[in-house]
């Protein structure tokens, strides 16, 4: 399981479950389209990092 975090607004989601509220699919960020944006702040995919707790 990997948690992803938006560096701009700190929105987080889990790679195994995605986020149904914002329709974020489950799976690795590498599989997302290049034009995907954060559902909370519209930052580009390059602003998403993994959370290494």
mmCIF entry with sequence, helices, sheets and N, C-alpha, C, O atoms, coordinates in Angstrom:
data_MODEL
# 
_entry.id   MODEL 
# 
_entity.id                         1 
_entity.type                       polymer 
_entity.pdbx_number_of_molecules   1 
# 
_entity_poly.entity_id                      1 
_entity_poly.type                           'polypeptide(L)' 
_entity_poly.nstd_linkage                   no 
_entity_poly.nstd_monomer                   no 
_entity_poly.pdbx_seq_one_letter_code       
;(UNK)(UNK)(UNK)(UNK)(UNK)(UNK)(UNK)(UNK)(UNK)(UNK)(UNK)(UNK)(UNK)(UNK)(UNK)(UNK)
(UNK)(UNK)(UNK)(UNK)(UNK)(UNK)(UNK)(UNK)(UNK)(UNK)(UNK)(UNK)(UNK)(UNK)(UNK)(UNK)
(UNK)(UNK)(UNK)(UNK)(UNK)(UNK)(UNK)(UNK)(UNK)(UNK)(UNK)(UNK)(UNK)(UNK)(UNK)(UNK)
(UNK)(UNK)(UNK)(UNK)(UNK)
;
_entity_poly.pdbx_seq_one_letter_code_can   XXXXXXXXXXXXXXXXXXXXXXXXXXXXXXXXXXXXXXXXXXXXXXXXXXXXX 
_entity_poly.pdbx_strand_id                 A 
# 
loop_
_entity_poly_seq.entity_id 
_entity_poly_seq.num 
_entity_poly_seq.mon_id 
_entity_poly_seq.hetero 
1 1  UNK n 
1 2  UNK n 
1 3  UNK n 
1 4  UNK n 
1 5  UNK n 
1 6  UNK n 
1 7  UNK n 
1 8  UNK n 
1 9  UNK n 
1 10 UNK n 
1 11 UNK n 
1 12 UNK n 
1 13 UNK n 
1 14 UNK n 
1 15 UNK n 
1 16 UNK n 
1 17 UNK n 
1 18 UNK n 
1 19 UNK n 
1 20 UNK n 
1 21 UNK n 
1 22 UNK n 
1 23 UNK n 
1 24 UNK n 
1 25 UNK n 
1 26 UNK n 
1 27 UNK n 
1 28 UNK n 
1 29 UNK n 
1 30 UNK n 
1 31 UNK n 
1 32 UNK n 
1 33 UNK n 
1 34 UNK n 
1 35 UNK n 
1 36 UNK n 
1 37 UNK n 
1 38 UNK n 
1 39 UNK n 
1 40 UNK n 
1 41 UNK n 
1 42 UNK n 
1 43 UNK n 
1 44 UNK n 
1 45 UNK n 
1 46 UNK n 
1 47 UNK n 
1 48 UNK n 
1 49 UNK n 
1 50 UNK n 
1 51 UNK n 
1 52 UNK n 
1 53 UNK n 
# 
_struct_asym.id          A 
_struct_asym.entity_id   1 
# 
loop_
_struct_conf.conf_type_id 
_struct_conf.id 
_struct_conf.pdbx_PDB_helix_id 
_struct_conf.beg_label_comp_id 
_struct_conf.beg_label_asym_id 
_struct_conf.beg_label_seq_id 
_struct_conf.pdbx_beg_PDB_ins_code 
_struct_conf.end_label_comp_id 
_struct_conf.end_label_asym_id 
_struct_conf.end_label_seq_id 
_struct_conf.pdbx_end_PDB_ins_code 
_struct_conf.beg_auth_comp_id 
_struct_conf.beg_auth_asym_id 
_struct_conf.beg_auth_seq_id 
_struct_conf.end_auth_comp_id 
_struct_conf.end_auth_asym_id 
_struct_conf.end_auth_seq_id 
_struct_conf.pdbx_PDB_helix_class 
_struct_conf.details 
_struct_conf.pdbx_PDB_helix_length 
HELX_P HELX_P1 AA1 UNK A 29 ? UNK A 31 ? UNK A 29 UNK A 31 5 ? 3 
HELX_P HELX_P2 AA2 UNK A 45 ? UNK A 47 ? UNK A 45 UNK A 47 5 ? 3 
# 
_struct_conf_type.id          HELX_P 
_struct_conf_type.criteria    ? 
_struct_conf_type.reference   ? 
# 
_struct_sheet.id               AA1 
_struct_sheet.type             ? 
_struct_sheet.number_strands   3 
_struct_sheet.details          ? 
# 
loop_
_struct_sheet_order.sheet_id 
_struct_sheet_order.range_id_1 
_struct_sheet_order.range_id_2 
_struct_sheet_order.offset 
_struct_sheet_order.sense 
AA1 1 2 ? anti-parallel 
AA1 2 3 ? anti-parallel 
# 
loop_
_struct_sheet_range.sheet_id 
_struct_sheet_range.id 
_struct_sheet_range.beg_label_comp_id 
_struct_sheet_range.beg_label_asym_id 
_struct_sheet_range.beg_label_seq_id 
_struct_sheet_range.pdbx_beg_PDB_ins_code 
_struct_sheet_range.end_label_comp_id 
_struct_sheet_range.end_label_asym_id 
_struct_sheet_range.end_label_seq_id 
_struct_sheet_range.pdbx_end_PDB_ins_code 
_struct_sheet_range.beg_auth_comp_id 
_struct_sheet_range.beg_auth_asym_id 
_struct_sheet_range.beg_auth_seq_id 
_struct_sheet_range.end_auth_comp_id 
_struct_sheet_range.end_auth_asym_id 
_struct_sheet_range.end_auth_seq_id 
AA1 1 UNK A 12 ? UNK A 14 ? UNK A 12 UNK A 14 
AA1 2 UNK A 3  ? UNK A 6  ? UNK A 3  UNK A 6  
AA1 3 UNK A 48 ? UNK A 51 ? UNK A 48 UNK A 51 
# 
loop_
_atom_site.group_PDB 
_atom_site.id 
_atom_site.type_symbol 
_atom_site.label_atom_id 
_atom_site.label_alt_id 
_atom_site.label_comp_id 
_atom_site.label_asym_id 
_atom_site.label_entity_id 
_atom_site.label_seq_id 
_atom_site.pdbx_PDB_ins_code 
_atom_site.Cartn_x 
_atom_site.Cartn_y 
_atom_site.Cartn_z 
_atom_site.occupancy 
_atom_site.B_iso_or_equiv 
_atom_site.pdbx_formal_charge 
_atom_site.auth_seq_id 
_atom_site.auth_comp_id 
_atom_site.auth_asym_id 
_atom_site.auth_atom_id 
_atom_site.pdbx_PDB_model_num 
ATOM 1   N N  . UNK A 1 1  ? 0.843   -1.179 0.000   1.00 0.00 ? 1  UNK A N  1 
ATOM 2   C CA . UNK A 1 1  ? 0.000   0.000  0.000   1.00 0.00 ? 1  UNK A CA 1 
ATOM 3   C C  . UNK A 1 1  ? 0.888   1.242  0.000   1.00 0.00 ? 1  UNK A C  1 
ATOM 4   O O  . UNK A 1 1  ? 1.879   1.319  0.726   1.00 0.00 ? 1  UNK A O  1 
ATOM 5   N N  . UNK A 1 2  ? 0.515   2.190  -0.814  1.00 0.00 ? 2  UNK A N  1 
ATOM 6   C CA . UNK A 1 2  ? 1.218   3.467  -0.890  1.00 0.00 ? 2  UNK A CA 1 
ATOM 7   C C  . UNK A 1 2  ? 0.201   4.571  -0.633  1.00 0.00 ? 2  UNK A C  1 
ATOM 8   O O  . UNK A 1 2  ? -0.914  4.537  -1.154  1.00 0.00 ? 2  UNK A O  1 
ATOM 9   N N  . UNK A 1 3  ? 0.596   5.547  0.174   1.00 0.00 ? 3  UNK A N  1 
ATOM 10  C CA . UNK A 1 3  ? -0.244  6.732  0.360   1.00 0.00 ? 3  UNK A CA 1 
ATOM 11  C C  . UNK A 1 3  ? 0.362   7.846  -0.465  1.00 0.00 ? 3  UNK A C  1 
ATOM 12  O O  . UNK A 1 3  ? 1.574   8.060  -0.457  1.00 0.00 ? 3  UNK A O  1 
ATOM 13  N N  . UNK A 1 4  ? -0.506  8.557  -1.182  1.00 0.00 ? 4  UNK A N  1 
ATOM 14  C CA . UNK A 1 4  ? -0.086  9.687  -1.989  1.00 0.00 ? 4  UNK A CA 1 
ATOM 15  C C  . UNK A 1 4  ? -0.555  10.978 -1.328  1.00 0.00 ? 4  UNK A C  1 
ATOM 16  O O  . UNK A 1 4  ? -1.625  11.023 -0.720  1.00 0.00 ? 4  UNK A O  1 
ATOM 17  N N  . UNK A 1 5  ? 0.255   12.023 -1.453  1.00 0.00 ? 5  UNK A N  1 
ATOM 18  C CA . UNK A 1 5  ? -0.042  13.316 -0.838  1.00 0.00 ? 5  UNK A CA 1 
ATOM 19  C C  . UNK A 1 5  ? 0.201   14.424 -1.856  1.00 0.00 ? 5  UNK A C  1 
ATOM 20  O O  . UNK A 1 5  ? 1.219   14.424 -2.549  1.00 0.00 ? 5  UNK A O  1 
ATOM 21  N N  . UNK A 1 6  ? -0.722  15.353 -1.945  1.00 0.00 ? 6  UNK A N  1 
ATOM 22  C CA . UNK A 1 6  ? -0.524  16.541 -2.769  1.00 0.00 ? 6  UNK A CA 1 
ATOM 23  C C  . UNK A 1 6  ? 0.343   17.515 -1.963  1.00 0.00 ? 6  UNK A C  1 
ATOM 24  O O  . UNK A 1 6  ? 0.008   17.867 -0.832  1.00 0.00 ? 6  UNK A O  1 
ATOM 25  N N  . UNK A 1 7  ? 1.451   17.940 -2.554  1.00 0.00 ? 7  UNK A N  1 
ATOM 26  C CA . UNK A 1 7  ? 2.356   18.869 -1.865  1.00 0.00 ? 7  UNK A CA 1 
ATOM 27  C C  . UNK A 1 7  ? 1.730   20.243 -1.665  1.00 0.00 ? 7  UNK A C  1 
ATOM 28  O O  . UNK A 1 7  ? 2.185   21.003 -0.811  1.00 0.00 ? 7  UNK A O  1 
ATOM 29  N N  . UNK A 1 8  ? 0.704   20.577 -2.429  1.00 0.00 ? 8  UNK A N  1 
ATOM 30  C CA . UNK A 1 8  ? 0.115   21.915 -2.376  1.00 0.00 ? 8  UNK A CA 1 
ATOM 31  C C  . UNK A 1 8  ? -0.974  22.045 -1.316  1.00 0.00 ? 8  UNK A C  1 
ATOM 32  O O  . UNK A 1 8  ? -1.037  23.056 -0.616  1.00 0.00 ? 8  UNK A O  1 
ATOM 33  N N  . UNK A 1 9  ? -1.828  21.035 -1.191  1.00 0.00 ? 9  UNK A N  1 
ATOM 34  C CA . UNK A 1 9  ? -2.959  21.153 -0.257  1.00 0.00 ? 9  UNK A CA 1 
ATOM 35  C C  . UNK A 1 9  ? -3.003  20.034 0.783   1.00 0.00 ? 9  UNK A C  1 
ATOM 36  O O  . UNK A 1 9  ? -3.864  20.039 1.663   1.00 0.00 ? 9  UNK A O  1 
ATOM 37  N N  . UNK A 1 10 ? -2.073  19.068 0.688   1.00 0.00 ? 10 UNK A N  1 
ATOM 38  C CA . UNK A 1 10 ? -1.970  17.934 1.613   1.00 0.00 ? 10 UNK A CA 1 
ATOM 39  C C  . UNK A 1 10 ? -3.122  16.946 1.515   1.00 0.00 ? 10 UNK A C  1 
ATOM 40  O O  . UNK A 1 10 ? -3.342  16.162 2.439   1.00 0.00 ? 10 UNK A O  1 
ATOM 41  N N  . UNK A 1 11 ? -3.866  16.971 0.403   1.00 0.00 ? 11 UNK A N  1 
ATOM 42  C CA . UNK A 1 11 ? -4.883  15.946 0.156   1.00 0.00 ? 11 UNK A CA 1 
ATOM 43  C C  . UNK A 1 11 ? -4.169  14.594 0.065   1.00 0.00 ? 11 UNK A C  1 
ATOM 44  O O  . UNK A 1 11 ? -3.134  14.488 -0.593  1.00 0.00 ? 11 UNK A O  1 
ATOM 45  N N  . UNK A 1 12 ? -4.708  13.566 0.714   1.00 0.00 ? 12 UNK A N  1 
ATOM 46  C CA . UNK A 1 12 ? -4.093  12.240 0.702   1.00 0.00 ? 12 UNK A CA 1 
ATOM 47  C C  . UNK A 1 12 ? -5.091  11.177 0.273   1.00 0.00 ? 12 UNK A C  1 
ATOM 48  O O  . UNK A 1 12 ? -6.297  11.323 0.466   1.00 0.00 ? 12 UNK A O  1 
ATOM 49  N N  . UNK A 1 13 ? -4.567  10.102 -0.315  1.00 0.00 ? 13 UNK A N  1 
ATOM 50  C CA . UNK A 1 13 ? -5.373  8.933  -0.620  1.00 0.00 ? 13 UNK A CA 1 
ATOM 51  C C  . UNK A 1 13 ? -4.488  7.707  -0.660  1.00 0.00 ? 13 UNK A C  1 
ATOM 52  O O  . UNK A 1 13 ? -3.265  7.806  -0.761  1.00 0.00 ? 13 UNK A O  1 
ATOM 53  N N  . UNK A 1 14 ? -5.114  6.563  -0.579  1.00 0.00 ? 14 UNK A N  1 
ATOM 54  C CA . UNK A 1 14 ? -4.461  5.267  -0.513  1.00 0.00 ? 14 UNK A CA 1 
ATOM 55  C C  . UNK A 1 14 ? -4.485  4.609  -1.888  1.00 0.00 ? 14 UNK A C  1 
ATOM 56  O O  . UNK A 1 14 ? -5.525  4.592  -2.547  1.00 0.00 ? 14 UNK A O  1 
ATOM 57  N N  . UNK A 1 15 ? -3.359  4.073  -2.323  1.00 0.00 ? 15 UNK A N  1 
ATOM 58  C CA . UNK A 1 15 ? -3.282  3.459  -3.652  1.00 0.00 ? 15 UNK A CA 1 
ATOM 59  C C  . UNK A 1 15 ? -4.148  2.212  -3.780  1.00 0.00 ? 15 UNK A C  1 
ATOM 60  O O  . UNK A 1 15 ? -4.567  1.864  -4.885  1.00 0.00 ? 15 UNK A O  1 
ATOM 61  N N  . UNK A 1 16 ? -4.419  1.543  -2.683  1.00 0.00 ? 16 UNK A N  1 
ATOM 62  C CA . UNK A 1 16 ? -5.217  0.312  -2.740  1.00 0.00 ? 16 UNK A CA 1 
ATOM 63  C C  . UNK A 1 16 ? -6.709  0.574  -2.873  1.00 0.00 ? 16 UNK A C  1 
ATOM 64  O O  . UNK A 1 16 ? -7.430  -0.210 -3.491  1.00 0.00 ? 16 UNK A O  1 
ATOM 65  N N  . UNK A 1 17 ? -7.173  1.677  -2.293  1.00 0.00 ? 17 UNK A N  1 
ATOM 66  C CA . UNK A 1 17 ? -8.615  1.938  -2.289  1.00 0.00 ? 17 UNK A CA 1 
ATOM 67  C C  . UNK A 1 17 ? -9.025  3.125  -3.141  1.00 0.00 ? 17 UNK A C  1 
ATOM 68  O O  . UNK A 1 17 ? -10.195 3.245  -3.502  1.00 0.00 ? 17 UNK A O  1 
ATOM 69  N N  . UNK A 1 18 ? -8.084  4.010  -3.472  1.00 0.00 ? 18 UNK A N  1 
ATOM 70  C CA . UNK A 1 18 ? -8.460  5.225  -4.186  1.00 0.00 ? 18 UNK A CA 1 
ATOM 71  C C  . UNK A 1 18 ? -9.298  6.105  -3.270  1.00 0.00 ? 18 UNK A C  1 
ATOM 72  O O  . UNK A 1 18 ? -9.166  6.035  -2.049  1.00 0.00 ? 18 UNK A O  1 
ATOM 73  N N  . UNK A 1 19 ? -10.142 6.917  -3.842  1.00 0.00 ? 19 UNK A N  1 
ATOM 74  C CA . UNK A 1 19 ? -11.028 7.774  -3.065  1.00 0.00 ? 19 UNK A CA 1 
ATOM 75  C C  . UNK A 1 19 ? -12.327 7.960  -3.840  1.00 0.00 ? 19 UNK A C  1 
ATOM 76  O O  . UNK A 1 19 ? -12.391 8.730  -4.799  1.00 0.00 ? 19 UNK A O  1 
ATOM 77  N N  . UNK A 1 20 ? -13.356 7.243  -3.409  1.00 0.00 ? 20 UNK A N  1 
ATOM 78  C CA . UNK A 1 20 ? -14.646 7.293  -4.109  1.00 0.00 ? 20 UNK A CA 1 
ATOM 79  C C  . UNK A 1 20 ? -15.279 8.677  -4.073  1.00 0.00 ? 20 UNK A C  1 
ATOM 80  O O  . UNK A 1 20 ? -15.950 9.074  -5.025  1.00 0.00 ? 20 UNK A O  1 
ATOM 81  N N  . UNK A 1 21 ? -15.075 9.414  -2.988  1.00 0.00 ? 21 UNK A N  1 
ATOM 82  C CA . UNK A 1 21 ? -15.664 10.743 -2.859  1.00 0.00 ? 21 UNK A CA 1 
ATOM 83  C C  . UNK A 1 21 ? -15.249 11.637 -4.017  1.00 0.00 ? 21 UNK A C  1 
ATOM 84  O O  . UNK A 1 21 ? -16.072 12.354 -4.587  1.00 0.00 ? 21 UNK A O  1 
ATOM 85  N N  . UNK A 1 22 ? -13.955 11.588 -4.363  1.00 0.00 ? 22 UNK A N  1 
ATOM 86  C CA . UNK A 1 22 ? -13.422 12.427 -5.435  1.00 0.00 ? 22 UNK A CA 1 
ATOM 87  C C  . UNK A 1 22 ? -13.185 11.655 -6.732  1.00 0.00 ? 22 UNK A C  1 
ATOM 88  O O  . UNK A 1 22 ? -12.618 12.181 -7.690  1.00 0.00 ? 22 UNK A O  1 
ATOM 89  N N  . UNK A 1 23 ? -13.626 10.406 -6.745  1.00 0.00 ? 23 UNK A N  1 
ATOM 90  C CA . UNK A 1 23 ? -13.473 9.547  -7.928  1.00 0.00 ? 23 UNK A CA 1 
ATOM 91  C C  . UNK A 1 23 ? -12.005 9.360  -8.335  1.00 0.00 ? 23 UNK A C  1 
ATOM 92  O O  . UNK A 1 23 ? -11.679 9.305  -9.521  1.00 0.00 ? 23 UNK A O  1 
ATOM 93  N N  . UNK A 1 24 ? -11.131 9.263  -7.331  1.00 0.00 ? 24 UNK A N  1 
ATOM 94  C CA . UNK A 1 24 ? -9.719  8.963  -7.572  1.00 0.00 ? 24 UNK A CA 1 
ATOM 95  C C  . UNK A 1 24 ? -9.610  7.444  -7.652  1.00 0.00 ? 24 UNK A C  1 
ATOM 96  O O  . UNK A 1 24 ? -9.982  6.754  -6.703  1.00 0.00 ? 24 UNK A O  1 
ATOM 97  N N  . UNK A 1 25 ? -9.110  6.914  -8.759  1.00 0.00 ? 25 UNK A N  1 
ATOM 98  C CA . UNK A 1 25 ? -9.042  5.456  -8.900  1.00 0.00 ? 25 UNK A CA 1 
ATOM 99  C C  . UNK A 1 25 ? -7.959  4.835  -8.015  1.00 0.00 ? 25 UNK A C  1 
ATOM 100 O O  . UNK A 1 25 ? -6.988  5.497  -7.649  1.00 0.00 ? 25 UNK A O  1 
ATOM 101 N N  . UNK A 1 26 ? -8.136  3.583  -7.686  1.00 0.00 ? 26 UNK A N  1 
ATOM 102 C CA . UNK A 1 26 ? -7.096  2.839  -6.986  1.00 0.00 ? 26 UNK A CA 1 
ATOM 103 C C  . UNK A 1 26 ? -5.979  2.542  -7.979  1.00 0.00 ? 26 UNK A C  1 
ATOM 104 O O  . UNK A 1 26 ? -6.202  2.499  -9.189  1.00 0.00 ? 26 UNK A O  1 
ATOM 105 N N  . UNK A 1 27 ? -4.794  2.341  -7.460  1.00 0.00 ? 27 UNK A N  1 
ATOM 106 C CA . UNK A 1 27 ? -3.669  1.993  -8.313  1.00 0.00 ? 27 UNK A CA 1 
ATOM 107 C C  . UNK A 1 27 ? -2.543  2.990  -8.206  1.00 0.00 ? 27 UNK A C  1 
ATOM 108 O O  . UNK A 1 27 ? -2.688  4.036  -7.573  1.00 0.00 ? 27 UNK A O  1 
ATOM 109 N N  . UNK A 1 28 ? -1.423  2.673  -8.822  1.00 0.00 ? 28 UNK A N  1 
ATOM 110 C CA . UNK A 1 28 ? -0.251  3.548  -8.735  1.00 0.00 ? 28 UNK A CA 1 
ATOM 111 C C  . UNK A 1 28 ? -0.425  4.835  -9.546  1.00 0.00 ? 28 UNK A C  1 
ATOM 112 O O  . UNK A 1 28 ? -1.067  4.841  -10.596 1.00 0.00 ? 28 UNK A O  1 
ATOM 113 N N  . UNK A 1 29 ? 0.147   5.902  -9.048  1.00 0.00 ? 29 UNK A N  1 
ATOM 114 C CA . UNK A 1 29 ? 0.040   7.205  -9.706  1.00 0.00 ? 29 UNK A CA 1 
ATOM 115 C C  . UNK A 1 29 ? 0.638   7.161  -11.115 1.00 0.00 ? 29 UNK A C  1 
ATOM 116 O O  . UNK A 1 29 ? 0.242   7.939  -11.982 1.00 0.00 ? 29 UNK A O  1 
ATOM 117 N N  . UNK A 1 30 ? 1.578   6.266  -11.338 1.00 0.00 ? 30 UNK A N  1 
ATOM 118 C CA . UNK A 1 30 ? 2.202   6.128  -12.656 1.00 0.00 ? 30 UNK A CA 1 
ATOM 119 C C  . UNK A 1 30 ? 1.192   5.723  -13.728 1.00 0.00 ? 30 UNK A C  1 
ATOM 120 O O  . UNK A 1 30 ? 1.419   5.955  -14.915 1.00 0.00 ? 30 UNK A O  1 
ATOM 121 N N  . UNK A 1 31 ? 0.080   5.119  -13.312 1.00 0.00 ? 31 UNK A N  1 
ATOM 122 C CA . UNK A 1 31 ? -0.960  4.702  -14.256 1.00 0.00 ? 31 UNK A CA 1 
ATOM 123 C C  . UNK A 1 31 ? -1.995  5.797  -14.539 1.00 0.00 ? 31 UNK A C  1 
ATOM 124 O O  . UNK A 1 31 ? -2.855  5.620  -15.402 1.00 0.00 ? 31 UNK A O  1 
ATOM 125 N N  . UNK A 1 32 ? -1.925  6.917  -13.829 1.00 0.00 ? 32 UNK A N  1 
ATOM 126 C CA . UNK A 1 32 ? -2.873  8.004  -14.025 1.00 0.00 ? 32 UNK A CA 1 
ATOM 127 C C  . UNK A 1 32 ? -2.517  8.748  -15.310 1.00 0.00 ? 32 UNK A C  1 
ATOM 128 O O  . UNK A 1 32 ? -1.350  8.769  -15.701 1.00 0.00 ? 32 UNK A O  1 
ATOM 129 N N  . UNK A 1 33 ? -3.494  9.357  -15.969 1.00 0.00 ? 33 UNK A N  1 
ATOM 130 C CA . UNK A 1 33 ? -3.191  10.144 -17.166 1.00 0.00 ? 33 UNK A CA 1 
ATOM 131 C C  . UNK A 1 33 ? -2.306  11.347 -16.816 1.00 0.00 ? 33 UNK A C  1 
ATOM 132 O O  . UNK A 1 33 ? -2.366  11.861 -15.699 1.00 0.00 ? 33 UNK A O  1 
ATOM 133 N N  . UNK A 1 34 ? -1.503  11.784 -17.757 1.00 0.00 ? 34 UNK A N  1 
ATOM 134 C CA . UNK A 1 34 ? -0.588  12.906 -17.535 1.00 0.00 ? 34 UNK A CA 1 
ATOM 135 C C  . UNK A 1 34 ? -1.308  14.198 -17.180 1.00 0.00 ? 34 UNK A C  1 
ATOM 136 O O  . UNK A 1 34 ? -0.732  15.063 -16.520 1.00 0.00 ? 34 UNK A O  1 
ATOM 137 N N  . UNK A 1 35 ? -2.555  14.342 -17.606 1.00 0.00 ? 35 UNK A N  1 
ATOM 138 C CA . UNK A 1 35 ? -3.292  15.575 -17.328 1.00 0.00 ? 35 UNK A CA 1 
ATOM 139 C C  . UNK A 1 35 ? -4.158  15.485 -16.060 1.00 0.00 ? 35 UNK A C  1 
ATOM 140 O O  . UNK A 1 35 ? -4.983  16.365 -15.811 1.00 0.00 ? 35 UNK A O  1 
ATOM 141 N N  . UNK A 1 36 ? -3.974  14.433 -15.267 1.00 0.00 ? 36 UNK A N  1 
ATOM 142 C CA . UNK A 1 36 ? -4.723  14.290 -14.022 1.00 0.00 ? 36 UNK A CA 1 
ATOM 143 C C  . UNK A 1 36 ? -4.343  15.422 -13.081 1.00 0.00 ? 36 UNK A C  1 
ATOM 144 O O  . UNK A 1 36 ? -3.186  15.841 -13.049 1.00 0.00 ? 36 UNK A O  1 
ATOM 145 N N  . UNK A 1 37 ? -5.315  15.924 -12.308 1.00 0.00 ? 37 UNK A N  1 
ATOM 146 C CA . UNK A 1 37 ? -5.061  16.982 -11.330 1.00 0.00 ? 37 UNK A CA 1 
ATOM 147 C C  . UNK A 1 37 ? -5.646  16.593 -9.972  1.00 0.00 ? 37 UNK A C  1 
ATOM 148 O O  . UNK A 1 37 ? -6.574  15.790 -9.883  1.00 0.00 ? 37 UNK A O  1 
ATOM 149 N N  . UNK A 1 38 ? -5.092  17.169 -8.944  1.00 0.00 ? 38 UNK A N  1 
ATOM 150 C CA . UNK A 1 38 ? -5.578  16.943 -7.580  1.00 0.00 ? 38 UNK A CA 1 
ATOM 151 C C  . UNK A 1 38 ? -7.043  17.369 -7.507  1.00 0.00 ? 38 UNK A C  1 
ATOM 152 O O  . UNK A 1 38 ? -7.388  18.459 -7.963  1.00 0.00 ? 38 UNK A O  1 
ATOM 153 N N  . UNK A 1 39 ? -7.904  16.530 -6.942  1.00 0.00 ? 39 UNK A N  1 
ATOM 154 C CA . UNK A 1 39 ? -9.330  16.871 -6.881  1.00 0.00 ? 39 UNK A CA 1 
ATOM 155 C C  . UNK A 1 39 ? -9.657  18.010 -5.913  1.00 0.00 ? 39 UNK A C  1 
ATOM 156 O O  . UNK A 1 39 ? -10.749 18.575 -5.980  1.00 0.00 ? 39 UNK A O  1 
ATOM 157 N N  . UNK A 1 40 ? -8.739  18.351 -5.024  1.00 0.00 ? 40 UNK A N  1 
ATOM 158 C CA . UNK A 1 40 ? -9.027  19.433 -4.078  1.00 0.00 ? 40 UNK A CA 1 
ATOM 159 C C  . UNK A 1 40 ? -8.480  20.778 -4.524  1.00 0.00 ? 40 UNK A C  1 
ATOM 160 O O  . UNK A 1 40 ? -9.121  21.806 -4.306  1.00 0.00 ? 40 UNK A O  1 
ATOM 161 N N  . UNK A 1 41 ? -7.295  20.791 -5.151  1.00 0.00 ? 41 UNK A N  1 
ATOM 162 C CA . UNK A 1 41 ? -6.694  22.095 -5.468  1.00 0.00 ? 41 UNK A CA 1 
ATOM 163 C C  . UNK A 1 41 ? -6.306  22.248 -6.937  1.00 0.00 ? 41 UNK A C  1 
ATOM 164 O O  . UNK A 1 41 ? -5.832  23.309 -7.342  1.00 0.00 ? 41 UNK A O  1 
ATOM 165 N N  . UNK A 1 42 ? -6.500  21.208 -7.732  1.00 0.00 ? 42 UNK A N  1 
ATOM 166 C CA . UNK A 1 42 ? -6.215  21.217 -9.172  1.00 0.00 ? 42 UNK A CA 1 
ATOM 167 C C  . UNK A 1 42 ? -4.733  21.326 -9.512  1.00 0.00 ? 42 UNK A C  1 
ATOM 168 O O  . UNK A 1 42 ? -4.382  21.708 -10.629 1.00 0.00 ? 42 UNK A O  1 
ATOM 169 N N  . UNK A 1 43 ? -3.856  20.995 -8.559  1.00 0.00 ? 43 UNK A N  1 
ATOM 170 C CA . UNK A 1 43 ? -2.422  20.945 -8.860  1.00 0.00 ? 43 UNK A CA 1 
ATOM 171 C C  . UNK A 1 43 ? -2.167  19.777 -9.805  1.00 0.00 ? 43 UNK A C  1 
ATOM 172 O O  . UNK A 1 43 ? -2.877  18.772 -9.769  1.00 0.00 ? 43 UNK A O  1 
ATOM 173 N N  . UNK A 1 44 ? -1.168  19.916 -10.634 1.00 0.00 ? 44 UNK A N  1 
ATOM 174 C CA . UNK A 1 44 ? -0.833  18.861 -11.579 1.00 0.00 ? 44 UNK A CA 1 
ATOM 175 C C  . UNK A 1 44 ? -0.239  17.641 -10.907 1.00 0.00 ? 44 UNK A C  1 
ATOM 176 O O  . UNK A 1 44 ? 0.148   17.682 -9.739  1.00 0.00 ? 44 UNK A O  1 
ATOM 177 N N  . UNK A 1 45 ? -0.172  16.571 -11.648 1.00 0.00 ? 45 UNK A N  1 
ATOM 178 C CA . UNK A 1 45 ? 0.310   15.296 -11.132 1.00 0.00 ? 45 UNK A CA 1 
ATOM 179 C C  . UNK A 1 45 ? 1.749   15.383 -10.618 1.00 0.00 ? 45 UNK A C  1 
ATOM 180 O O  . UNK A 1 45 ? 2.152   14.595 -9.763  1.00 0.00 ? 45 UNK A O  1 
ATOM 181 N N  . UNK A 1 46 ? 2.522   16.337 -11.139 1.00 0.00 ? 46 UNK A N  1 
ATOM 182 C CA . UNK A 1 46 ? 3.903   16.489 -10.667 1.00 0.00 ? 46 UNK A CA 1 
ATOM 183 C C  . UNK A 1 46 ? 3.978   16.966 -9.233  1.00 0.00 ? 46 UNK A C  1 
ATOM 184 O O  . UNK A 1 46 ? 5.047   16.911 -8.626  1.00 0.00 ? 46 UNK A O  1 
ATOM 185 N N  . UNK A 1 47 ? 2.855   17.441 -8.664  1.00 0.00 ? 47 UNK A N  1 
ATOM 186 C CA . UNK A 1 47 ? 2.804   17.888 -7.281  1.00 0.00 ? 47 UNK A CA 1 
ATOM 187 C C  . UNK A 1 47 ? 2.413   16.785 -6.307  1.00 0.00 ? 47 UNK A C  1 
ATOM 188 O O  . UNK A 1 47 ? 2.209   17.055 -5.123  1.00 0.00 ? 47 UNK A O  1 
ATOM 189 N N  . UNK A 1 48 ? 2.306   15.562 -6.779  1.00 0.00 ? 48 UNK A N  1 
ATOM 190 C CA . UNK A 1 48 ? 1.919   14.439 -5.927  1.00 0.00 ? 48 UNK A CA 1 
ATOM 191 C C  . UNK A 1 48 ? 3.167   13.662 -5.525  1.00 0.00 ? 48 UNK A C  1 
ATOM 192 O O  . UNK A 1 48 ? 3.997   13.314 -6.365  1.00 0.00 ? 48 UNK A O  1 
ATOM 193 N N  . UNK A 1 49 ? 3.285   13.396 -4.222  1.00 0.00 ? 49 UNK A N  1 
ATOM 194 C CA . UNK A 1 49 ? 4.424   12.632 -3.710  1.00 0.00 ? 49 UNK A CA 1 
ATOM 195 C C  . UNK A 1 49 ? 3.901   11.446 -2.897  1.00 0.00 ? 49 UNK A C  1 
ATOM 196 O O  . UNK A 1 49 ? 2.723   11.394 -2.543  1.00 0.00 ? 49 UNK A O  1 
ATOM 197 N N  . UNK A 1 50 ? 4.794   10.497 -2.608  1.00 0.00 ? 50 UNK A N  1 
ATOM 198 C CA . UNK A 1 50 ? 4.411   9.386  -1.740  1.00 0.00 ? 50 UNK A CA 1 
ATOM 199 C C  . UNK A 1 50 ? 4.666   9.772  -0.301  1.00 0.00 ? 50 UNK A C  1 
ATOM 200 O O  . UNK A 1 50 ? 5.590   10.529 -0.003  1.00 0.00 ? 50 UNK A O  1 
ATOM 201 N N  . UNK A 1 51 ? 3.847   9.251  0.587   1.00 0.00 ? 51 UNK A N  1 
ATOM 202 C CA . UNK A 1 51 ? 3.985   9.510  2.016   1.00 0.00 ? 51 UNK A CA 1 
ATOM 203 C C  . UNK A 1 51 ? 4.675   8.303  2.632   1.00 0.00 ? 51 UNK A C  1 
ATOM 204 O O  . UNK A 1 51 ? 4.078   7.234  2.760   1.00 0.00 ? 51 UNK A O  1 
ATOM 205 N N  . UNK A 1 52 ? 5.910   8.475  3.005   1.00 0.00 ? 52 UNK A N  1 
ATOM 206 C CA . UNK A 1 52 ? 6.704   7.381  3.577   1.00 0.00 ? 52 UNK A CA 1 
ATOM 207 C C  . UNK A 1 52 ? 6.657   7.419  5.092   1.00 0.00 ? 52 UNK A C  1 
ATOM 208 O O  . UNK A 1 52 ? 7.640   7.769  5.745   1.00 0.00 ? 52 UNK A O  1 
ATOM 209 N N  . UNK A 1 53 ? 5.512   7.057  5.645   1.00 0.00 ? 53 UNK A N  1 
ATOM 210 C CA . UNK A 1 53 ? 5.337   7.099  7.106   1.00 0.00 ? 53 UNK A CA 1 
ATOM 211 C C  . UNK A 1 53 ? 6.255   6.110  7.774   1.00 0.00 ? 53 UNK A C  1 
ATOM 212 O O  . UNK A 1 53 ? 6.255   5.998  9.000   1.00 0.00 ? 53 UNK A O  1 
# 
